[in-house]
Amino acid sequence: MTTTHRIVILGAGYTGMMAAVRLARRTRKLDVKITLVNPSSRFTERLRMHQIAAGQELADNQIPEILAGSGVEFVQGWASSIDPEAQRVYLDGTATLHYDELIYALGSNTDTSIVPGAADHAWTLNDPRTAHRCSEHLALIAANGGTVAVCGGGLTGIEAAAEIAESYPDAKVTLISSSEPGAMMGAEARAYLNKALDRLGVAREVGQAVTKVMPDAVELADGELISADLTLWTTGVRVSPLAARAGIETDARGLIVVDSTLRSVSHPNIHAIGDAAAVRQAWGQIHGTCQSGMPTAAYTADTIARQLKGKTVKPFRFGYFHQPVSLGRKDAVIQFTKADDTPARFYLTGRAAVLYKESVSSSPVPSFKLSKKVTVSVQLSKGGKATRVAA
């Protein structure tokens, strides 16, 4: 009869990786077995997918190498279903993993189902392989002075449009957004962003939704067609249906509903982190970013370790701190924020912002490796007064 406490982590993105290495260190003197499951052995730097699409090569960070020496077992495979009553995860429809506690870190992807034609004709930045193929097409299109449409005026769309325009100046890049690009920023930071897009030659179509994606064009709500030899889709979010199918309580978007300690309200031995969790604070619900995801992972690792040692646990607290946006390799803008992600007074631009943004984008992998040895802080703000009141 085994007494080993089995912890299975689904997903090795930013949150799953942080949870794995931090939890391994926190429980190294306990009888705990940690298993990390992911379809690919390569760690995907989601913050940098727009760079790959623009033809840049990133480091090949292999998950087993990052985990080396941590004691975490890595299993490469797809989680096809969960049986929360039997406490089992089924991989690829064949292998089975038993767990005492499950950390659900499956993240999210761009939703191409919301507009006709997007799934068939638009590219996404969901994984490196797709981004690489996209870059190959972009190179051919740019060589012929072709057109590129980037759909979505959020941070990902802005970064992608700027990166592509800088890397392929002969291509005509149009950023399409139903709202003002960078609308979450303050007026001064947004003005700087727009000047940078002008300098890079990025055209904007603002105020209309995309109603259809075609092989060579994008249709807007008023019927206008925007020429697009390549369409990049960056708007809309969808999560894995795995939790909902398993009978774990989820919200309308499929996010696992959690309590103040990030445990599933329907199955307390399941912890949800990052984009997979519906996390509420006193100021509102957290939206999925690496900025918020890494703290949920670190908190969950610490929480499980403390509970295994019979210690008390405080509720999770988080507040946003910044909105870092790259504008190609030579420019950036950083909007500092209040806890609820609304813009604060200060912002940073130019070379200083480039260095700031690069430090943010490049920090996760070194943080994982360092977390095997020491406790690394991955949270810039707990929200101050905004999170001291119970949600």
N, C-alpha and C positions, 0 to 999 in steps of 0.2 A: 504493500500500500504506500503510495507516494504522498508526501506532504508538500511537495513543491508547488508554489503559487505560480500558476501559468498566466502570463499576460501576453495577449496577441494584439499587435498594432497593425491596422489595415491602412496602407498608404504610406509611401516614403517621400512625400513632398516636404516642403519646409517644416510643416507641423509634425508629421510623422517621424521625420529624422530627429528633430529636436527632442520629442518625447522619448524616443528610443534611447539615445545616448545619455540624456539627463537622468532618465529613470534607472538605467543600468548602473550609473555611478551612485545614485541615491540608495540603491538596494543591493550594493555589491556584497554586503555582509549578511544578507538575508537569503533564504532558500527560495529564490525567484528565478523563473525561466522566462526570458523575453524573446518573442518572435516577431520579426518585422516582415510584412508581406507587401510585395510590390510587383507589378507586371514586368517592369524593366529593371535591369541591374544598373542603369545609368541614372544618376541624380539629375532631375530636370530643373534648371534654373528658370523658373517661370518669369522672373523679373527681367530676364534678358532675351526672351523669345523674339522680340522685335529686332534685336541685333542679328540673330541668326537669319531672319527673313531678309534682312538687308545685306546678306552675304558675308557676315563676319563669323569667324570660328571661335567657339568657346572651349574652355577646358573640358576634357572628358572625365568627369568625376564619377567614379564607380562606387556604388553603395557599399559593397563588401570592403573596399579599401578604406572608406570613411569609418566604417564600423569596426575595423580591425583593432583588436585588443579590448573592445568594450564588453565582450561576452554576449552581445546580442546575436541571435541566430537570424540570418537573412534567408527568406524563402521567396524565390521568384515565381510568381503565379498570379492568376486573377481570382479574386474572391467572387464566386458565382452566387453564393447564398449564405445566409446566417440563420441558425436555429437558436434563438435566444433562450428558449426553454431548456434545451439540451446543452446549451453553452458550447456550440460548435460553429466553426466556419468551414464552408466547403470551397475548395480551390479547384478551379477549372472543371468542376463537375465530377472530380475524381478523389483527390486527396482531402483529408479532413484534419482540422486543427481543433483541439479542445482548449477551452480557456476558462479561467476563473474570473478574469477581468478582460474586457475588450476596450481598446482605444480606437475609435472610429475616426480616421483622418483621411477620408477619400477625396476631399477637396471638391472642386467644381471645374466645369468646362464652359466654353462659350456656347451659347444656345443658338444653333442655326435653324431651329424648327419654327421660329416665330414669324419668319417672312418666307413666302414661296420662292423657291429657287436658291436660297442661301445654302442649304445643305448640298446641293448639286453643283453650284457654280462658284461659291466663295471659299476662300482659304481662311484658316484660323491659325492661332498661335498656341494651340493646346499642347503640342509636343514637338521636340526637336526634329524628328523625322519629317513631319509635315512642313515645319518652318524651313528646313533645308530644301525640300522640293519647291517650296514657294520662292526661295531665293534664286533657284535655277531659272524659273519662269520669269522672275523679275529681271534678271540679267538680259534675257533675250528680248523682253519687251522694251527695256531701256535702250538697248542697242538700236532699236528701230523707232525710238522716239514715241513709244506707246503711252497709254493712259492707265493710271492706277486709281481705284476708288477705295478709300479706307472708310468703312462704315462704323460710326461710333465716336462721339466726342468726349469720352471719358479719358482717363490718364493713359490707358493702353492704346487707344486710337490716336491720341496726340503724339505719343512717343513713337508709334509705328510710322505715322505719316511723316514726322520730322526725320526719322532715321532713314527711311526710304528716299525721301527727297534729297537728303545730303549725300547718300551713297550713289544715287542714280539721278544726277541733275538733268539728264536728257529726257527723263520720263516726266509726264505731266501728272502730278499727284493732287487728288481732290479729297478733302476730308469732309464727310457727310455726317451731320448731326442734327437731331430734332431740337436740341437746345444748344446754347452757346458753348463752344469748346472751353473746357476749364471752368464751367459755371460754378463749380464748388469753391473756386479760389476767390480771393479778394480782387477788387477792381484793378489795382495797380499791378499785381502779379499777372492777372489775366491780360492786361494791356501789353506787358512785356512778352508774354507767350505769343500773342497775336503778331507782334513785331517780328519775333523770331520765325514764325510760320511764313510771314510775308517775305522775309529775307531768303528763306529756303525755297520760295516759289510755290508753297502749298496753297492751292485754292480752297475755299470753303463754301459749302452749301449748308446753310443753317436755317433751322426752323421748320423743316419738313421731314417726315418719317419716310424711310425706304419701304416701298410696298411690294417690290419684286426685284429679284436678282436674276439677270439673264447672262448668257455666255459672254456677251460683249458690252453690257450696259447695266446700269442700275436705274430702276424706275422710282420716282418720287411720288408723294401723295397727290400732287397737282398734275401728274401725268408726264412731267418732264423726264427726259432720259439723259443720264450722265454717262458718257462714254467710258468704258472700263475694259481694257484688255485683261486686267486682273483685278478682282475684288477681294479685299481683305475684310473679314467680318470680326469686329471686336466688341460688339454690344450684346447684352443679354447673358444671363448666367443660368446654368442648370447643374443640378447635383445628381449623384448616382441614386437610382431608385432602390438600391439594395436595402436600406434601412426601412423604408416604407413597406416594401414587399415582405420584410421579416416581421412586421407587426410592431416595430418600434415606433413610438409616438413621434410624428413629424408635423411640421406646420404645412401651410398651403404650398410652399415651395419645395418641400421634401427635406428640409433641415431638421435634424433631431432636436426636439424640445428638451432643454436641459434645465437643471435647478441652479442655484447660486454657486454650486461647486462643480459645475459642468458635467454632472451625471445625468443620464437619461431619466426623465420623470417616470417613465414606464418600466425601465429596466436599470436599476441603480448600479449594476456591475458593468454597465456600458458607459464609457466616457466619450463625449463627442467634442472635437476640437477644430479650430480653423473654420474654413468655409462650410463644413458639414454641420455646424452647430448653430442653433438659434439662441444666441447669447444676448441677454438683456442686461442693461445697466440702468441706473436711475435716469440717465439722459436719453435713453432709447436703445434700439437694437444695433449691435455691432454689424458692420458690413464686412464681407470677406476681403482681407488684404494680408500680405505678409506681416505688415506692421501689427495687426491685431492677432494673426494666427500664431506667430511664434510665442507670444505671451501665454496664450491658452495652452500651448503644448508644455511650456516650462511649468506652468501652474499645475497642470494635470499630473505631470511626473512627480512634482513635489507633493501633491495631495495624496497620490497613491502611496508613496514612500512613507509619509507621515501616518497615514491610516494603518499601514502594515506594522508600524512601530507603536501603535496605540496613542498617537498624538492627535490633538485637535486640529481642525482645519478652518481657516477663515474663508469667507466668500471671495470669489474672483472679482478683482477690480481692474478696470482698464479705461484709459482715456487716450484719444488720438493726440498726436504731437505735431505731425507734419504731412505734407503732400509733396513728395519729391518727384519732379518730372524732368526727364532728359529731353533735350531738343537737339538730337544728333549727338555726336561725340564731343563737340566743342562748346556746347551751350546747355544751360539748364535753368530751371526756376524752382525754388523751394518755397512753398507757402506753409508757414507755421500756423497751427490751428488751436482751437479750443478743444476740450475733451470730446465734444460731440462732433468733431470734424468740421465745424464751421470755421471760416477763416479768422485768424487773429490779426493783429496789427502788422507784424513783421513778416518779411519775405526776403529771399536771397536770390541773386541772379549771377550770371556770368561765370567766370572761372571758379570762384569760390563755390558756387552752386554745383558746378561740374564735379569738383572734388567731393563735395558733400554727398551728391547722388551716387557717385562711384563707391564711396565708403559704405553706403546703405546696400547697394546691389551686390557688392562683393563680400559682405560680412557673413552670410549664412554658413557657407562651407567651413571657413576657419572657426566659426562659433561651434559647429558640430564637433570638430576635431578637438578643440580646446575643452569642450564640455565633458569629454571623457576623463579629464584630469582635474578640472576645477569648476566651480559654479560660475557660469557666465550670465551676466545680466542681458536680457533680450527685450526689456520693456523700458521705454523712455518715459512713460507716464502712467500712473494709476488713476488719473482723472481728478485728483485733488478733491475739492468740495463737491464736485459734480457726481462723484461716485460714493460719497460717504453715507448717502441716504439709500436705504434698501430699494431695489428696483420694484 
